[in-house]
C-alpha cells in the first residue's frame, strides 16, 4: 500500500478543529470522485468514514479499508446484512433491508457532516 503521509481525515480534523469551507469542498469533491469510480467498477465500499479516508502528502484523498466492500454490484444487484461502523450506517442496512450504492452516499453525507 502506498504511504499516505497526510494521515486520515479523522486525524486531520483533530489537528484542525475549524476547517475552512474551501478545504471541505475540495475533500468532498475528491471523495465523490472516488466513490463514483468505485461504483463504476461495481464496488460498494460500505464503510466510508473519516478514519478510512487518508490524505496523500499533497492533500489528495485515498479511500482505504476494503475489507467489507461488496464487489460485482452492477446491474441492479442488491445486498443485505449489517457491516461497517454503526455511527455511519445507512438506515436500510440497520433495518436489514436490501441495499446497493446508496449506502456509500449515506456514509459520505455523515462524513461530510462531521467535517
Secondary structure, DSSP 4 states (H G I P E B T S, - for coil): ----TTEEHHHHHHH-SS--HHHHHHHHHHHHHHHHHHHHTT-B-S---GGGEEE-TTS-EEE---TT-B----TT--B-S--S-GGG--HHHHTT--B-THHHHHHHHHHHHH-
